[in-house]
Amino acid sequence: MLEFHSAVILAGGKSTRMGFDKQLLKDQDRFLVEHLMAVLKTRFEDIMVSSLTPELYDPATVRVIKDIYENVGPLGGIHSALRSAKSDAVFVTACDMPHVDVSYIDFMMGQMAKGSYDACVTQRGDHLEVFHAFYCRSALPALEVKLAEGRYSVQRFVRSLNALIIPEEQARTILPDWRVFTNLNTPEEYAEFQRRR
């Protein structure tokens, strides 16, 4: 039976469009990463942050992991999380994604428990939402081949797997506003997020 104990927040990006380290984004009076950790702890006992700056975190509250394959983008973070996780499946989100929907996490876990999958992602149009998603250790062999070949697209990687793809029309019954897939890439997007809080 698939185990769902682990989650990772990817926080190793270069933040070039934002202009400062996205690990320092705030949600009102606390760092956004802290908010994400608090929500994820309601469902997962093993919380990891993939980061190049472990000094930003309290080791008593979160495990900080580093990429084994460096400078290859999110696929490197997913790889390290699967290598470091305490369960078969790992929930993956990013430090610039302010909204986590626990009811949708529960739905995804329930759907995955019905079969045998390497990942679980949501489809919107022709696009796969590769974060706010699950990846499983069974995907590691294919992932390591992609990394060795220098192929770093998460979209293409997921499409090569036996992935459970939740169709848009089904996801929208739980996520009518679709905001869980929002990420903050620019100062303008960050300002709009803060304005709406």
MARMARDREN-689086 format. One line per 2 residues: number of its first residue (from 1); their letters; for each residue z, x, y of N, C-alpha, C. Coordinates in nm, 2 decimals, always signed. Atoms other than C-alpha are relative to their C-alpha. Last residue first. Layout:
residues N
NUM> A> Z,X,Y,Z,X,Y,Z,X,Y ~ ... $
***
This chain:
residues 197
197> RR> -0.13,+0.00,+0.08,+0.16,-0.48,+3.90,+0.09,-0.10,+0.07 ~ -0.02,+0.13,+0.08,-0.18,-0.58,+4.05,+0.13,+0.00,-0.08 $
195> RQ> +0.00,+0.12,-0.09,-0.18,-0.32,+4.33,+0.03,-0.13,-0.08 ~ -0.13,+0.01,-0.07,-0.08,-0.04,+4.09,+0.01,-0.13,+0.09 $
193> FE> -0.10,+0.03,+0.10,-0.38,-0.11,+3.87,+0.14,-0.02,+0.06 ~ +0.02,+0.15,+0.03,-0.61,-0.13,+4.17,+0.10,-0.04,-0.11 $
191> AY> -0.05,+0.08,-0.11,-0.48,+0.21,+4.29,-0.01,-0.15,-0.03 ~ -0.15,-0.01,+0.00,-0.53,+0.36,+3.95,+0.06,-0.08,+0.11 $
189> EE> -0.05,+0.09,+0.11,-0.89,+0.23,+3.93,+0.15,+0.01,-0.01 ~ +0.02,+0.14,-0.04,-0.96,+0.38,+4.28,+0.05,-0.10,-0.11 $
187> PT> -0.10,+0.05,-0.09,-0.80,+0.71,+4.19,-0.01,-0.14,+0.04 ~ +0.02,-0.04,-0.14,-1.04,+0.73,+3.90,+0.12,-0.04,+0.08 $
185> NL> +0.08,-0.13,-0.01,-1.03,+0.72,+3.52,-0.01,+0.06,+0.14 ~ +0.00,-0.03,-0.14,-0.77,+0.45,+3.44,-0.06,+0.14,+0.01 $
183> NT> -0.06,-0.13,-0.02,-0.84,+0.29,+3.10,-0.02,+0.04,+0.15 ~ +0.02,-0.06,-0.13,-0.88,-0.07,+3.02,+0.06,+0.14,+0.00 $
181> FV> +0.10,-0.10,+0.01,-0.91,-0.16,+2.65,-0.03,+0.07,+0.13 ~ -0.06,-0.11,+0.08,-0.59,-0.36,+2.64,-0.09,+0.12,-0.01 $
179> RW> -0.05,-0.10,-0.08,-0.73,-0.57,+2.93,+0.06,+0.12,-0.08 ~ +0.06,-0.13,+0.04,-0.96,-0.78,+2.72,+0.06,+0.12,+0.06 $
177> DP> +0.03,-0.08,-0.12,-0.85,-1.09,+2.91,-0.05,+0.14,-0.02 ~ +0.10,+0.07,-0.09,-0.87,-1.33,+2.62,-0.04,+0.08,+0.12 $
175> LI> +0.01,-0.08,-0.12,-0.71,-1.08,+2.37,-0.10,-0.06,+0.10 ~ -0.14,-0.07,-0.02,-0.59,-1.28,+2.07,+0.00,+0.07,+0.14 $
173> TR> -0.10,+0.11,+0.03,-0.89,-1.53,+2.04,+0.14,+0.05,+0.03 ~ -0.03,+0.08,-0.13,-1.10,-1.26,+2.21,+0.10,-0.11,-0.02 $
171> AQ> -0.10,-0.07,-0.08,-1.06,-1.03,+1.90,+0.03,-0.08,+0.12 ~ -0.13,+0.01,+0.06,-1.24,-1.28,+1.68,+0.11,+0.06,+0.08 $
169> EE> -0.04,+0.14,-0.01,-1.54,-1.33,+1.91,+0.14,-0.02,-0.07 ~ -0.05,+0.04,-0.13,-1.56,-0.95,+1.96,+0.05,-0.14,+0.00 $
167> PI> +0.11,+0.05,-0.10,-1.59,-0.87,+1.60,+0.06,-0.05,+0.13 ~ -0.04,+0.14,-0.04,-1.31,-0.66,+1.43,-0.10,-0.05,+0.10 $
165> IL> +0.04,+0.03,-0.14,-1.47,-0.36,+1.27,+0.03,-0.14,+0.03 ~ -0.01,+0.14,-0.02,-1.29,-0.24,+0.95,-0.03,-0.02,+0.15 $
163> AN> -0.09,+0.05,-0.11,-1.42,+0.11,+0.91,+0.00,-0.15,+0.00 ~ -0.02,+0.13,+0.05,-1.57,+0.27,+0.60,+0.11,-0.06,+0.09 $
161> LS> -0.11,+0.03,+0.09,-1.67,+0.56,+0.81,-0.01,-0.14,-0.07 ~ +0.03,-0.06,+0.13,-1.99,+0.69,+0.96,+0.11,-0.03,-0.10 $
159> RV> +0.11,+0.07,+0.07,-1.97,+0.44,+1.25,-0.04,+0.07,-0.14 ~ -0.05,+0.12,+0.05,-1.63,+0.58,+1.34,-0.11,-0.08,-0.08 $
157> FR> -0.10,-0.03,+0.11,-1.76,+0.93,+1.38,+0.04,-0.13,-0.07 ~ +0.08,-0.03,+0.11,-2.05,+0.81,+1.59,+0.08,+0.03,-0.13 $
155> QV> +0.08,+0.12,+0.04,-1.82,+0.64,+1.83,-0.08,+0.03,-0.13 ~ -0.08,+0.09,+0.08,-1.58,+0.93,+1.83,-0.07,-0.12,-0.05 $
153> SY> +0.00,+0.14,-0.04,-1.85,+1.17,+1.94,+0.09,-0.09,-0.09 ~ -0.13,+0.04,-0.05,-1.75,+1.53,+1.87,+0.01,-0.15,+0.05 $
151> RG> +0.04,+0.14,-0.04,-2.02,+1.67,+1.65,+0.13,-0.07,+0.04 ~ +0.01,+0.01,-0.14,-1.97,+2.05,+1.64,-0.04,-0.14,+0.05 $
149> EA> +0.14,+0.01,-0.04,-2.06,+2.07,+1.27,-0.01,+0.00,+0.16 ~ +0.07,-0.12,+0.04,-1.71,+2.18,+1.18,-0.14,+0.01,+0.05 $
147> LK> -0.05,-0.10,-0.09,-1.56,+1.89,+1.38,-0.07,+0.14,-0.03 ~ +0.05,+0.02,-0.14,-1.78,+1.64,+1.21,+0.04,+0.11,+0.09 $
145> VE> +0.14,-0.04,+0.01,-1.70,+1.79,+0.86,-0.06,-0.02,+0.14 ~ +0.01,-0.14,+0.00,-1.33,+1.77,+0.95,-0.14,+0.05,-0.01 $
143> LA> -0.03,-0.05,-0.13,-1.36,+1.41,+1.04,-0.01,+0.15,+0.01 ~ +0.11,+0.03,-0.08,-1.53,+1.32,+0.71,+0.02,+0.05,+0.15 $
141> PL> +0.11,-0.09,+0.05,-1.25,+1.49,+0.51,-0.13,-0.02,+0.09 ~ -0.01,-0.14,-0.04,-0.98,+1.33,+0.74,-0.12,+0.09,-0.06 $
139> AS> +0.12,-0.04,-0.08,-1.10,+0.97,+0.71,+0.00,+0.15,+0.03 ~ +0.12,+0.00,+0.08,-0.87,+0.89,+0.42,-0.12,+0.05,+0.08 $
137> RC> +0.02,-0.14,+0.05,-0.58,+0.99,+0.65,-0.12,+0.01,-0.09 ~ -0.07,-0.02,+0.12,-0.63,+0.66,+0.83,-0.03,+0.14,-0.05 $
135> YF> +0.07,-0.09,+0.09,-0.73,+0.57,+1.18,+0.09,+0.04,-0.11 ~ -0.07,-0.07,+0.11,-0.61,+0.27,+1.38,-0.10,+0.09,-0.07 $
133> AH> +0.07,+0.01,+0.13,-0.73,+0.14,+1.71,+0.09,+0.08,-0.10 ~ -0.07,+0.12,+0.04,-0.61,+0.08,+2.07,-0.05,-0.04,-0.14 $
131> FV> -0.14,-0.02,-0.03,-0.88,+0.35,+2.12,+0.06,-0.14,-0.01 ~ -0.05,-0.10,+0.09,-1.23,+0.35,+1.96,+0.15,+0.04,+0.02 $
129> EL> -0.12,-0.04,-0.07,-1.34,+0.03,+2.12,+0.08,+0.09,-0.09 ~ -0.12,+0.01,+0.07,-1.69,+0.01,+1.96,+0.12,+0.05,+0.09 $
127> HD> -0.09,-0.11,-0.02,-1.98,-0.07,+2.18,+0.12,-0.02,-0.09 ~ +0.04,-0.10,+0.09,-2.28,-0.29,+2.09,+0.10,+0.12,+0.00 $
125> GR> +0.15,-0.02,-0.02,-2.13,-0.60,+2.24,-0.04,+0.10,-0.10 ~ +0.03,+0.08,-0.12,-1.75,-0.55,+2.22,-0.15,+0.03,+0.03 $
123> QT> +0.13,-0.01,-0.05,-1.64,-0.42,+1.87,-0.01,-0.10,+0.12 ~ +0.05,+0.13,-0.05,-1.28,-0.36,+1.78,-0.14,+0.02,+0.06 $
121> VC> +0.04,+0.00,-0.14,-1.16,-0.07,+1.56,-0.05,-0.14,+0.04 ~ +0.02,+0.14,-0.05,-0.99,-0.03,+1.23,-0.02,+0.01,+0.15 $
119> AD> -0.03,+0.02,-0.14,-1.02,+0.30,+1.04,-0.01,-0.15,+0.03 ~ -0.02,-0.13,-0.06,-1.07,+0.45,+0.69,+0.05,-0.01,+0.15 $
117> YS> +0.09,-0.05,-0.11,-1.04,+0.12,+0.51,+0.04,+0.14,+0.05 ~ -0.02,-0.15,-0.01,-0.91,-0.03,+0.19,-0.10,+0.05,+0.10 $
115> GK> +0.11,-0.08,+0.07,-0.86,-0.41,+0.20,+0.04,+0.15,+0.00 ~ +0.08,+0.08,+0.09,-0.63,-0.69,+0.30,-0.10,+0.08,-0.08 $
113> AM> -0.07,+0.01,+0.12,-0.37,-0.46,+0.46,-0.07,-0.08,-0.11 ~ +0.02,-0.13,+0.07,-0.62,-0.37,+0.73,+0.07,-0.01,-0.14 $
111> QG> +0.14,+0.00,+0.05,-0.63,-0.73,+0.85,-0.02,+0.12,-0.09 ~ +0.01,+0.11,+0.10,-0.25,-0.76,+0.88,-0.14,+0.00,-0.06 $
109> MM> -0.07,-0.05,+0.12,-0.23,-0.42,+1.06,-0.02,-0.11,-0.12 ~ +0.08,-0.11,+0.06,-0.50,-0.53,+1.31,+0.07,+0.04,-0.13 $
107> FD> +0.12,+0.06,+0.06,-0.31,-0.86,+1.37,-0.09,+0.10,-0.07 ~ -0.04,+0.07,+0.12,+0.02,-0.68,+1.43,-0.12,-0.06,-0.08 $
105> IY> -0.03,-0.11,+0.10,-0.15,-0.44,+1.67,+0.04,-0.07,-0.13 ~ +0.13,-0.04,+0.05,-0.30,-0.75,+1.85,+0.02,+0.12,-0.10 $
103> SV> +0.06,+0.11,+0.09,+0.04,-0.91,+1.88,-0.13,+0.05,-0.06 ~ -0.07,-0.01,+0.12,+0.18,-0.57,+2.02,-0.05,-0.11,-0.10 $
101> DV> -0.02,+0.14,+0.04,-0.08,-0.56,+2.30,+0.06,+0.00,-0.14 ~ +0.00,+0.00,+0.15,-0.07,-0.22,+2.47,+0.04,-0.14,-0.04 $
99> HP> -0.03,+0.12,+0.07,-0.18,-0.20,+2.83,+0.00,+0.01,-0.15 ~ -0.13,+0.05,-0.03,-0.17,+0.11,+3.05,+0.05,-0.12,-0.08 $
97> MD> +0.02,+0.14,+0.04,-0.45,+0.30,+2.89,+0.13,-0.07,+0.02 ~ +0.05,+0.07,-0.12,-0.45,+0.64,+3.08,-0.03,-0.14,-0.04 $
95> CA> -0.10,+0.00,-0.10,-0.22,+0.81,+2.82,-0.05,-0.07,+0.13 ~ +0.02,-0.11,-0.10,-0.45,+0.72,+2.54,+0.10,-0.02,+0.11 $
93> TV> +0.03,+0.05,-0.13,-0.41,+0.50,+2.22,-0.01,+0.13,+0.09 ~ +0.04,-0.10,-0.10,-0.42,+0.57,+1.85,-0.03,-0.07,+0.14 $
91> FV> +0.05,+0.07,-0.12,-0.23,+0.39,+1.58,-0.03,+0.09,+0.11 ~ -0.05,-0.04,-0.14,-0.20,+0.61,+1.28,-0.07,-0.09,+0.10 $
89> AD> +0.07,+0.05,-0.11,-0.24,+0.51,+0.91,+0.07,+0.04,+0.13 ~ +0.14,+0.00,+0.03,-0.13,+0.70,+0.61,-0.08,-0.04,+0.12 $
87> SK> +0.05,+0.12,+0.08,+0.22,+0.76,+0.74,-0.15,+0.02,-0.02 ~ -0.09,+0.03,+0.11,+0.43,+1.05,+0.87,-0.04,-0.12,-0.08 $
85> AS> -0.07,+0.13,+0.02,+0.16,+1.18,+1.09,+0.09,-0.01,-0.12 ~ -0.14,-0.01,-0.03,+0.08,+1.55,+1.16,+0.08,-0.13,-0.03 $
83> RL> -0.06,-0.11,+0.08,-0.26,+1.59,+1.00,+0.15,+0.00,+0.02 ~ +0.01,+0.03,+0.14,-0.37,+1.24,+1.12,+0.06,+0.11,-0.09 $
81> AS> -0.09,+0.11,+0.02,-0.25,+1.32,+1.47,+0.00,-0.04,-0.15 ~ -0.14,-0.06,+0.01,-0.42,+1.66,+1.47,+0.10,-0.11,-0.03 $
79> HI> -0.02,-0.08,+0.12,-0.75,+1.49,+1.38,+0.14,+0.06,-0.01 ~ -0.01,+0.09,+0.12,-0.72,+1.21,+1.63,+0.03,+0.09,-0.12 $
77> GG> -0.13,+0.06,+0.00,-0.65,+1.47,+1.90,+0.03,-0.09,-0.12 ~ -0.10,-0.11,+0.03,-0.95,+1.68,+1.81,+0.14,-0.06,+0.00 $
75> LP> +0.01,-0.01,+0.15,-1.17,+1.36,+1.81,+0.10,+0.11,-0.05 ~ -0.09,+0.09,+0.08,-1.04,+1.29,+2.16,+0.00,+0.02,-0.15 $
73> GV> -0.01,+0.13,-0.04,-1.21,+1.60,+2.32,+0.09,-0.09,-0.09 ~ +0.11,+0.07,+0.06,-1.33,+1.92,+2.15,+0.02,-0.15,+0.03 $
71> NE> +0.11,+0.03,-0.09,-1.14,+2.16,+2.36,-0.11,-0.07,-0.06 ~ -0.02,+0.02,-0.14,-0.91,+2.28,+2.08,-0.13,-0.02,+0.08 $
69> YI> +0.13,-0.04,-0.06,-0.94,+2.22,+1.71,+0.01,-0.03,+0.15 ~ +0.03,-0.12,+0.09,-0.58,+2.23,+1.58,-0.14,+0.05,+0.04 $
67> DK> +0.12,+0.01,+0.07,-0.49,+2.01,+1.88,-0.02,+0.12,-0.09 ~ +0.11,-0.06,-0.06,-0.13,+2.02,+1.98,-0.12,-0.01,-0.09 $
65> IV> +0.09,-0.08,+0.09,+0.15,+1.79,+1.88,-0.11,+0.06,+0.08 ~ +0.12,-0.04,-0.07,+0.45,+1.66,+2.08,-0.08,+0.09,-0.09 $
63> RV> +0.06,-0.12,+0.05,+0.70,+1.46,+1.89,-0.13,+0.04,+0.07 ~ +0.14,+0.01,+0.04,+0.89,+1.21,+2.10,-0.04,+0.13,-0.06 $
61> TA> +0.05,+0.13,+0.00,+1.25,+1.12,+2.20,-0.15,-0.02,-0.05 ~ -0.09,+0.09,+0.07,+1.46,+1.42,+2.12,-0.06,-0.14,-0.01 $
59> PD> +0.02,+0.00,+0.14,+1.17,+1.65,+2.21,+0.09,-0.09,-0.08 ~ -0.12,-0.03,+0.06,+1.19,+1.54,+2.57,-0.02,+0.00,-0.15 $
57> YL> -0.06,+0.10,+0.08,+0.85,+1.56,+2.72,+0.13,+0.05,-0.06 ~ -0.01,+0.12,-0.07,+0.67,+1.74,+3.01,+0.08,-0.11,-0.08 $
55> EP> -0.12,-0.01,-0.09,+0.74,+2.08,+2.85,+0.02,-0.13,+0.08 ~ -0.12,+0.06,+0.07,+0.50,+1.99,+2.57,+0.12,+0.00,+0.09 $
53> TL> -0.11,-0.03,-0.08,+0.20,+2.06,+2.80,+0.13,-0.06,-0.05 ~ -0.01,-0.14,-0.01,-0.11,+2.08,+2.59,+0.12,+0.05,+0.08 $
51> SS> +0.00,-0.06,-0.14,-0.06,+1.73,+2.48,+0.00,+0.15,-0.01 ~ +0.08,-0.12,+0.01,-0.10,+1.50,+2.18,-0.02,+0.05,+0.14 $
49> VM> +0.08,-0.02,-0.11,+0.20,+1.27,+2.20,-0.08,+0.12,-0.02 ~ +0.04,-0.13,-0.04,+0.36,+1.14,+1.88,-0.08,+0.00,+0.13 $
47> ID> +0.08,+0.00,-0.12,+0.57,+0.84,+1.80,-0.04,+0.15,+0.03 ~ +0.05,-0.14,-0.02,+0.70,+0.80,+1.44,-0.10,+0.00,+0.12 $
45> EF> -0.12,-0.08,+0.00,+0.91,+0.48,+1.41,-0.03,+0.15,+0.03 ~ +0.02,-0.13,+0.07,+0.63,+0.25,+1.50,+0.12,+0.08,+0.02 $
43> RT> +0.07,+0.01,+0.13,+0.64,-0.12,+1.60,-0.01,+0.12,-0.09 ~ -0.04,+0.13,+0.05,+0.89,-0.16,+1.89,-0.08,-0.03,-0.13 $
41> KL> -0.12,-0.01,+0.08,+0.86,+0.21,+1.95,+0.05,-0.13,-0.06 ~ +0.04,-0.04,+0.14,+0.50,+0.16,+2.06,+0.12,+0.01,-0.09 $
39> VA> +0.06,+0.11,+0.06,+0.63,-0.04,+2.37,-0.04,+0.04,-0.15 ~ -0.09,+0.11,+0.02,+0.87,+0.23,+2.47,-0.06,-0.12,-0.07 $
37> ML> -0.09,-0.04,+0.10,+0.62,+0.51,+2.42,+0.10,-0.11,-0.03 ~ +0.08,+0.02,+0.13,+0.36,+0.33,+2.63,+0.09,+0.04,-0.12 $
35> HE> +0.02,+0.15,+0.02,+0.61,+0.29,+2.92,-0.07,-0.02,-0.14 ~ -0.13,+0.05,+0.04,+0.71,+0.66,+2.89,-0.01,-0.15,-0.03 $
33> VL> -0.02,-0.05,+0.14,+0.34,+0.76,+2.90,+0.14,-0.05,-0.05 ~ +0.07,+0.10,+0.09,+0.30,+0.54,+3.21,+0.02,+0.04,-0.14 $
31> FR> +0.13,-0.05,+0.05,+0.56,+0.75,+3.39,-0.06,-0.10,-0.10 ~ -0.01,-0.10,+0.11,+0.84,+0.55,+3.55,-0.14,+0.04,-0.05 $
29> DQ> -0.10,-0.12,-0.02,+0.91,+0.37,+3.87,+0.01,+0.10,-0.11 ~ -0.11,+0.03,-0.09,+0.60,+0.13,+3.89,+0.09,+0.13,+0.01 $
27> DK> +0.00,+0.15,+0.01,+0.38,+0.24,+3.60,+0.13,-0.04,+0.07 ~ -0.12,+0.08,+0.00,+0.31,+0.60,+3.69,-0.02,-0.15,-0.01 $
25> LL> +0.02,+0.14,-0.05,+0.03,+0.84,+3.61,+0.13,-0.07,-0.02 ~ -0.09,+0.02,-0.11,+0.17,+1.20,+3.55,-0.03,-0.14,+0.07 $
23> QK> -0.13,+0.01,+0.05,+0.01,+1.24,+3.21,+0.10,-0.04,+0.11 ~ -0.03,+0.14,+0.02,-0.31,+1.17,+3.39,+0.13,-0.02,-0.07 $
21> DF> -0.03,+0.03,+0.15,-0.31,+1.52,+3.52,+0.04,-0.14,-0.02 ~ -0.13,-0.05,+0.04,-0.46,+1.52,+3.87,+0.03,-0.04,-0.14 $
19> GM> -0.04,-0.10,-0.10,-0.80,+1.46,+4.03,+0.14,+0.06,-0.02 ~ -0.12,+0.04,-0.07,-0.87,+1.14,+3.85,+0.05,+0.10,+0.10 $
17> RT> +0.03,+0.11,-0.09,-1.23,+1.23,+3.77,+0.12,-0.05,+0.08 ~ +0.08,-0.05,-0.11,-1.14,+1.57,+3.62,-0.03,-0.11,+0.11 $
15> SK> -0.03,+0.08,-0.12,-0.85,+1.44,+3.41,-0.08,+0.04,+0.12 ~ +0.01,-0.08,-0.11,-0.89,+1.73,+3.16,+0.02,-0.07,+0.13 $
13> GG> +0.13,-0.01,-0.07,-0.78,+1.54,+2.86,+0.01,+0.08,+0.13 ~ +0.04,-0.13,-0.02,-0.48,+1.62,+2.64,-0.13,+0.02,+0.08 $
11> AL> -0.03,-0.04,-0.14,-0.28,+1.31,+2.66,-0.05,+0.14,+0.03 ~ +0.08,-0.12,-0.03,-0.37,+1.12,+2.34,+0.02,+0.03,+0.15 $
9> IV> +0.06,+0.02,-0.13,-0.08,+0.88,+2.26,-0.08,+0.13,+0.03 ~ +0.02,-0.12,-0.09,-0.01,+0.88,+1.89,-0.06,-0.05,+0.13 $
7> AS> +0.09,+0.03,-0.11,+0.13,+0.62,+1.65,-0.01,+0.12,+0.09 ~ +0.03,-0.10,-0.10,+0.29,+0.65,+1.31,-0.09,-0.05,+0.11 $
5> HF> -0.12,-0.05,-0.07,+0.48,+0.42,+1.07,-0.03,+0.08,+0.12 ~ +0.03,+0.01,-0.14,+0.20,+0.19,+0.93,+0.13,+0.05,+0.08 $
3> EL> -0.12,-0.01,-0.08,+0.19,+0.25,+0.56,-0.04,+0.01,+0.15 ~ +0.01,-0.08,-0.12,-0.10,+0.14,+0.34,+0.13,-0.01,+0.08 $
1> M> +0.00,+0.09,-0.12,+0.00,+0.00,+0.00,+0.00,+0.09,+0.13 $
***
